[in-house]
Amino acid sequence: MVAAALLLGAPAAPLRAQLETQPVPQPASPALPVTAITTVDDLLTRLETADADLQSLEADIRYDRTFGLAGDRQVRDGKLYYSDSKEK
């Protein structure tokens, strides 16, 4: 929701008010203690640290672009791979 608003250029003030007034649903996970996200700073901190134990990621991606002047459209499909090579 935050990323979509940032990408679409939505004003930040209404988004901040919405995040601070509505509770964010928390996943039920007995292994990790869940703390409530009550402010935008809490949400940003959670997003910044969410990938701390990420070791690999695979995703399908699509590049779809229409050029206005020529009316030309380019579509490219591919895969994104991420693998953490750091030793732990």
ABEGO torsion letter per residue (X at the ends): XAAAAAAAGBBAAAAAAAAAABBBBBBBBAABBBBBBABAAAAAAAAAAAAAABABBBBBBBBBBBBAAAGBBBBBBBBBBBBBABBX
